[in-house]
Amino acid sequence: MRDNDSHGEPERSNGSSSDGGLLDGLTRRDALQMGGIAVGAGLLSGSAVATTGNENEPGRRGRGPIPSVYDVTKFGAKGDGDTDDSDAIQAAIDAAGADGGGIVYLPAGTFDVDETLTVNDDHVAIVGAGKGTVIRATFEDGDVIYAGGTEPVDGVRNLTIRDLEITASVEKTTGAALFCEHGQRVLVENVYAERQGALDPNLHDAFYFRYFDSCVLSNVFAVCNHASVTIHGKEDQTWGAGFWIVNGSRLMNGPPNAVPEGSVGFHVGGSCGGIAIEDTDVIANERNLLVDTELSGALNRELFVNQCWLDRSRGNGVEVGPNGVHLLHFNNTWLASSGHDDPDAGGYPEANNLYLDEGFPGRVILNGCRIFNAFGSGVVARAGQLTVSGCDVFHNGIGPDGGHGIALLGEVADTTVVGNTITHNGTDELGEGVRVGEDVDDYVVAANVIRENATEQLVDEGGPNGETGLNVT
């Protein structure tokens, strides 16, 4: 990490200056629109502030203070796509932190950085001018921006990053566009992790949150070679509560038909709870959503997926590992096209839209979802409990090996599949609408329309406490 005192005290612009600085005549509304206090009033708490020269100017709402703004060009940044602006941007970040918080402003331009930028202080906002502002890493290894620290006392609160792009001029082999550790109330909004329109990304990871509390990604676009978003808490279930991906975000790794092997759209890696993905497109990854305990060793608690598109994965679209999560709830979500970008994809048992592995202990709920176009099966559960209602499950098993609409296999119990339409699944090789395996017990498969599947409509080999009546076949 950088030493916050190593850059001296460059001159900073504030509203009381007379040199035509950024804050000359800046209203409180202007500052709000720049996004510096979008996370909340905490940015103002204890921060250095500046007031406008004219308290009665039109549009001014009250006479309260506005946060200080640290324009990186006042610290020597060029933004010309040629100069190493690392020290200048870091000096602006450190100055804002030393003053108790403020807006680090990057105007339009390409700001090359030759080393990681670090944020060690609370109430800091790094704000660009939109798509014209680019932070471009020129180094292969390591994070572009690192915020927080390895111990809770070193974490950051009320961090905002918005209205800019983060990319690299070389193919990065490690690191993320943003790595946040022990972050509380972090907002990342309107951020491209890679250049807009890029189809051959240089970033390794986009957003990585290790140990977090109440963090939001809003309208972000991530294209990289490894993982778009990665989160996990601590094994003792501390740190890892409250994370939202919302507002038209898109998570992908490479273009369709060239998906990197091993890539993940959203990896929930253990000890996480209160996780929500809403109005988000997760597309063109090896696995679009991976839920396991790989990164912390402890069960995830609850994950909600609402009105999302989980589409066109190379392998399983959604994969939940052993001991993966207590509750996973999909609502009005599209799970589609698993296996499409794997030239060797055959069908079941690979490339399923939803796959619950052996040892899965929790419950998955699917309400009002469309589950279709998998090379393998629509849903495969090898353990756990499942509730499927009001879903359309169709045109799965389209690979040469065929597949099922819904397959309940292994130690599945306390499961209901009710009120769904399950049609046109499989090939002549394998094409069952619903399969209930011999180890399944305590289940109801009822009041479904199960028709025009390739080989069988409903195969029931389950235990004594099962009901499969009132289906239209």
N, C-alpha and C positions, 0 to 999 in steps of 0.2 A: 504494500500500500504506500501511497505517497505521504510525505510529511506535510501537514497542513500549513506549517510555518515556513516552508522552504521557498516560497515564491515572493516574499516581500509584501509590500502594500501598494499594488498598482492603483492609480487613480480610478475611481469609479464615478459613474454618472448618477445623479439623483435629481429630484424635482426642484431642488433649490439652486441648481447650477445655472450658469448663464452661457454655457458653451454650446447650446443647441443640442443637448443630450437627449436621450430617449424619453426622459420623463418630463421634458418641458411641456407644460400644459396638459399632462396626462391626467385623465379623470379616474375616479375609482372604478367606474364602469369599464373604462379601457383596460385597467389592470385585471379586472375580473375576466374580461374576454380573452386576455392573454393566458388565462388558465392557472395563474400562480396559486390561487387559493381554492382550486376545485375540490381538493380533498376535504376541505373544511376550514373553519376559522382557526384551526391550530397553527396554520402558517403565520398568522399574525401574533400569536402568543409569544411574547418575549423577543420579537424580531425587531431589528432596526427598521424604522419607517421614514418615509419622506412625505411631505405635504405638497400640494400643488401651489403654484404662486398665486392663484386667484381663487379664493374660497367661494366666490359667488358666480363662477363661470356657468354657462348654460349646461343643463344636463347633470350637474353635480348633485348627488343625493347625500345631503348631510355634509359635515365637516370632519369626518373621521379620517384617520391616517390611511395611507395605502402602502403596500409592501415595497421595499426597495427593489430596484431592478439593476442587474449586473449584466450589461451588454458586453459580450465576449470581445467585440471589436475594440472596446475601450481598454481591454487588457492585452491587446496586441494580436488577436486572431485575425487572419486574413480571409478565410473562406474562399480561397481562389482555386482549390483543388490541387495545389502544388506545395504549399507551405505546411510544415508540421505545426498544427495548432494545439498540440497536446498541452503544453505549459500554459498557454493563454486561457484555454477553457478551464483547466484545473485551477488556475488562480482565481477565476471568477466563481467557481464552485466553492472554493475554500473561503473566499471573502464573504459570500452569502452565508455560509455556515458559521463563520466567526461572528457575524453580526446577529445571529439568532434566526436566520432564515431569510429567504428572498427568492426572486425570480432570476434565474440565469438565462438570459435571452440570447438566442442565436438567430440572426436575420437570415434571409435567403443566401445560400452559398453552399459550397462543398468544403467541409471542415475536415481535413485529414488529421488523423491522430496516430501516432507511432507507438503508443502505449496505453494501457488501461486508464480510463478516467474513474476516479473513486469519489463516492459520496459518503462522508463519515458523520454528517450532522443532520439534525432534524429540520423540518419545515423548509426544505429546499425544493424548488421547482425548476426543471430544465425544460424550457419552452422554445419551440421553433416558430417559424413563420408559415408552416404548412409543408406541402410537398417540395417546396423550393429549398428547404433546410435539410442538409445531409451531413450526418456524422459518418465518416468513412475510415474504417480501420485499415492501416497499411501493414499490419503485422499478422503472422499466422497463428500464433498460440496465445490463448488467454481471452478474457472477456473484454468487450468494448467498454461497457460501463459496469462497475462493481459498486454495490451499495450495501452498507451494513458492516457486519463483522462476524467472526466465528463465535463470539460470546454474546449472550443477550444484552449485556451492558453496552456493547459496541453496535447494536442494531440501529436502524433509522426509523423515524416516525414521520408521517405526513409528507412522504416523498411523492412528487408529481413529475412525470415525463410525458410530454404531449406535443403534437403538431410538428413532427419531424420524421426523418428516415434514418435508420441505422443500417449500415452496410459495410462491405469490405472490398478492397481492391485486389486482394489475394484470396485464394481458397483457404479458409480457416480450418485447422485440424482439431482445435479444442476451443472451449469457451463459448459464451453466449453474447448476444447483443446486449442483454441486461441480465446480470446475475445479482439477485437480491437475497441477502442472508439476514435473518432476524428482522424482517421488515414488518412494520405495523402501519395500517392505513396507507397503503401504497396505491396510487392511481397511475396506470399507463393508458393513455387515450390518444386516438388518432395517430398511431405510430406504425410506420412500415418497418418491419425488420427484414430488410433487403430492398433494393431499388424497385420502384413501381414498374410493373411489366416484366420483371426479371424472370426468365425461365431456366436459367442455369445459375442457381444461387451459390454464393461464396460462404455464407454463414454456416457455422456448425450447428449451434443451437440458437433459438431466438430468445425465449424468456424462461429463466430458471429461478424458481423461488424455493429456497431451502430454509425451513422454519419461518412461518409467516403467521400473520393475524390480520384478517380483514383487508384483503387486497383485491383490486379490480383491474381487469383488462377490458377496455371498452373500445370498439371499433378499431381493433388492431389487425394487421395483416402480416403473417409470418410465413416466409418461404426460406427453408434452410435444408441442410443435408442430413440432419440427425433427428432433432426433436423440436417441434414448434413451441410447446409449453410443457415444462416439467415442474411438478410440485411434490413436496413431501414434508412431513413433520418429524418429530422425534419419537424414538421407540417407546418412550414412557407416555406417549399421547399428549405431551405438551408441545406447543408450537405446531400449528397446522390446522387452524380453525378459520373458516370464512374465506372463500375464494370464488370470484365470479368472472366468467368470460361472457361478454354481452355485446349487444348493439351492432350486429352485422360484422362481427369479427370473422376472419378466415385463417385457418391453420392448414398448411400444406407443406410438402417436402418434395420439391421438384415437379415438373410438369407431368400430366398424364402420359402414360406409355414410357416414362423414364423415371419411375419412382425409386429412390435409393433403397437398397436392401437394409432392413433394420430400422427404418425411419418410423417415427411416431408423431401423430398430430398432437395428442394430449396424453401425457403420462402422469397418472396419479400413483405415486410410488410408495405410499404407505403412511399411516398415522395422520390421515387427513379427514376432516369432517366439515359439514356445511359447505359443500362444493356445488356450484351451479354453473351450467353452460346453457345459455339462452340465445336464440336468434343468431346462431353461429354456424358457419359452414366449415366442416372438417373433411378434407378431400385430398385424394392422391397421396396417401402415405402407405407404408408397409402395413401398419395398423393405425386406424384412425383414433381409437380410444383404447388405451391399455391401462387396466386397473390391477395392481399387484402390490406386493410388499417388498419389492426388490431393493428399494432405496432406504427403507427404515426398519424393515423386519416386523412391522406391526400392522394389524388390520386397519383398513380405512373404514370410516363410520358411515357416512351417507353422501351420495352423489346424485344430483338431479340434472336431467337433460331435458330441456323444454324447447319445442319448436326449432329443432336443429336439423341439419342435413349432414349425415355421416355417410359419405359416398365414395365409391371408387377406390377401395383399398387394394393393395397387392395381395395381402393375406387376409386373416380374419378382420372384419371391419371393427368390431368391438370384441376385445378379449379380456376376460376376467380370470386372473390366476387363482391358485389355491390360497385360501384365507384372504381373498382379495378385498371384499367390502361387505359391510353389514346390510346396507340397503342401496340398490341402484334403481332409480325410477326414471323411465322414459315416458314423456308425454308429447303427443302430437309430433313425433319425430320421424324422420325419413332415414331408414337404414338400408343401404342399397349397394349393389354392384361390387361386392367383394370378389376378388380374383381377376378383375378385368385387366389389370395392368401386369399380370404375371404370365409370360408367354408359355409357362409350363403348367399353369393351373388346370387341374382336371375336374375337380368337384369335391363332393363329400369324401373323406372327412376334413378336407382343407377348405380354406377360403369361404368361411361362413359369415353371414352378416352379424350374428351374435353368437359368441362361444363362451360357455361357462365351464371351466376346467374342473377336473377331479379335485376334491378338497375344498371347493367353494362352499362357504358356510352360510351365506346370506340369502336374501330375497331380491329377485329382480321383478319389477312391475313394468309392463308395457301397456299403455292406454292410448288408443287412437293412433297407432303408428302404422306406417307403410313399410313393409319389409319385403324386399324384392330384388331380383336380378343377381343373386349370388351364384357364383359358379358352384359353390358347395350348398349348404342348407341355409334356410332362413334363420332358424334358431336351433342351437344344439346346447342342451343342458346335461352335463355329466354329474352334477351334484347340485345341492341347494334347493331352494323353493322358487317357484315361478308363478306369476299371475299375468295372463295375457287376455286382454279384453278389448273389443271394438277395433281390432287391427285387421288390415288387409295384408295377407301373407301370400304372395303370388310370384310366379315365374322365377323361383329359386331352383337350384340344381340344374342350371343350364350348361354346366361344363360337361365334357364327355363322360365323366364318371357318375353324373347325376347327383341327386340329393333329396332331402326331405323339405317339407314346409316347416314343420316343427318336430324336433326329435327330443324326447325325454328319455335319457339313458342314465345308467349308473344309479347312485343313491340320491334320487330326486324324490321329494316328499312334500306334502301339504301344498299341492299345486293345482291351480285352476286355469283351464283354457276354455273360455266361455264367450260366445257372441262375436266370433271372428269369421272372416271370409278367407278360406284357405284353398286356393285354386291354382291349376296350371303349374305345378311344381314337378321338376324332375325330367328325366329322359327314360328311354326304354331300358337303360342300364339300371337305374334306380330312380324311382319317382313316387314317393309316398307323401301323402298330405300330412298326416300325423302319425308318428311312431311312439308308442309307449313301451319301453323296454322292461325286461323281467325283474329288474331290481327296483322299479318304481312302485311306490305305494302311497296311499292317502292322496288321491287325485280325482279331479273331475274334468272331463273333456265333454262338454255338452253345449247344445244350442248353437253350434257352429254350422256354417255352410262349407262342406268339404267336398269339392267336386272337381272333376276333370284333371286330376293329378295322374301322372303317367302310368304308374304300376299299381298302386293301392291308395285307397282313400284314408282309411284308418286301420292301423295295426295295433292291437291292444294285447300285450303280453305281461301286463303289470300285475301287482299283488292283489290280495283279496279286497282291500279297501279302496276300490276304484269304481268310478261311474263314467260310462261313455254313452249316455242316452241323448235322445232328442236332437241328434245331428242330422242335417240334410246332406245326403251323399249321392 
